[in-house]
């Protein structure tokens, strides 16, 4: 089994891990916001969100395992079927293996609590939140930033970066595919809750984008080290592509916030069903395009993680 195949397996696994983790966070936040006001409509949407939460938690766990196994096979220059000893050695002897194991244990805790349907009970909700954030921190200790040391400033910056991009991408994906299509079906009594969700979505995405810009600039500069490396290294070129996609998504999000969202909020607070439907359709279309672009950002991010830093060998 050649290195090219193993590299593809690892790349696909990391991309799937990125997307599923973002969806996990997006569904958690969406369900929390919608649950501020209980209703029959809200309950139906929350059931869909819970199912998506469970699936995404399982997928992120399995894809993490797949990426780790492929990585061990690559490092030991063995096939997937012969990588068992390398996996055991990595888990026992390396910080990378220890951090990966912590990540998986925390994700397993999240999955078990979601399957037990206790995610809305106070103490368990706090455990899920901390376990999810902890899993992201553990993962940040397995990438390029850990070269500066475990729990070093670059690792913390990467952790904030991972959470910020997961919040933004996850919320857009979940809103575009699950929540917003259901807003048109919400009864009039649920209009205030729908409007509050749209406002929370926009506010959270804006804050996440700001954090993403700050930490992305820091991480990007540390990675390329010199402006020349943006054009002369694979890492730099992939970083530029990621930045271009983020800017496109930010422009789409800005359009929705400035142009479409005020119309949606006004229509939801009014009594004109037709106007509400048209405003939601426009808002949803932009969200759908933005979600495709942001999915591309996560895929490019997977390539970036797998790319050697300028001046290092692959």
WOBELDA-V590604 format. One line per field, one symbol per residue. burial: # if it has 9 or more other C-alpha atoms within 8 Angstrom, else .. A space follows every 50 residues. Layout:
burial->???
//
This chain:
burial->.....##.#######################.###.....###.##.### .###.######.############...###..#..##.###..#.##### ####.######.##...##....##..#..#############.##.... ##.###############################.#...#########.# ##.##..##.##..##.####.##....###.##########..##.### .##.###..######.###......##.##.###.######.######## #####.####....
//
